[in-house]
Amino acid sequence: MTGQDFSAPAPDRPAPGFGPYAPGPEHSGFSAEQIDTSRPHPARMYDYYLGGRDNYEVDRAAAERVIEVHPQVRLSARANRAFLRRAVRELTAGGIRQILDVGTGIPTSPNTHEVARETAPDTRVVYVDNDPIVATHAGARLLDTDRTGFALADLRDPGAILDHPTVRDLIDFSQPVALLLVAVLHFISDDEDPAALVATLADALPAGSHLVLSHATDEPYEAYEGGRVDQTARAGVVDVYKSATAPLNLRTKAGIEPLFGPFTLLDPGVVRVPLWRPDGPVPGPQELNHTIFYAGVGRKG
């Protein structure tokens, strides 16, 4: 939970990270011309769902269209974020000291490295995203943060991620790594073969590594007797993302499980995000029916 006022609109201004003390584009591997605020970006829309202020009018307008047809999207985003925190705490408690967080989006405190270091202060974290604005935010917020870095790269080119100097500098691929693909693979189309992209990253990871994955779905919650898919809402959400920089590709549980590839699923398997090793009250079936994310954690043997 962010604790912010979700009803207060963010001002239409450049987001934090732009200014005299922010790292310029020359330090992030892109030019100023590459920053596009004319189209909504999923990372900035997600930031808005979470109550963040690092977004633009175009992102807020698109996010409000999603909220109009699927009001529970904010609860889903927060539940997904809580899953990430639980998974990171569990893995660091189990000995993981390296995290590769791909498709990280706008940094939202507590960030992955902050959560990891609650348990293991020596954890090394590399954030990866393909959006230059995310890169600027990450650069501004990670200044002077030891053992933490950002790589401007795209999941569609996993080789570039693995070869990125920041990744190579901070991640020792002879030791177990936690690979985080949280709320990112649903922006990869079937034609782009998300399973193959995950497999390429997995091949670089040694035994004992883990995959933390969450993915959007329009599948009804199977234990809810009144569960159904509102096709009008589904079409409305998908249509909004068609105008964004990355379209939305919803998948069923049966379509998500194969994405784990060589990773053996830990209990309780692939479940709705609030059901993955909850540390508090579990929502009822009706609420779970409106939770749009499946999630799971797997271990490479």
KAKA-V211714 format. One record per helix or strand of 2 or more residues. SS is the DSSP state (@ for helix, = for strand). FROM is the first residue (numbers start at 1). TO is the last residue. If there is no record, write none. Layout:
SS,FROM,TO + SS,FROM,TO
//
This chain:
@,25,27 + @,32,34 + @,42,49 + @,57,69 + @,73,93 + =,98,102 + @,112,119 + =,124,129 + @,132,142 + =,148,152 + @,158,163 + @,165,170 + =,178,182 + @,185,187 + @,190,192 + @,194,203 + =,210,216 + @,231,242 + @,253,260 + =,263,265 + =,271,272 + @,273,275 + @,285,289 + =,293,300
//
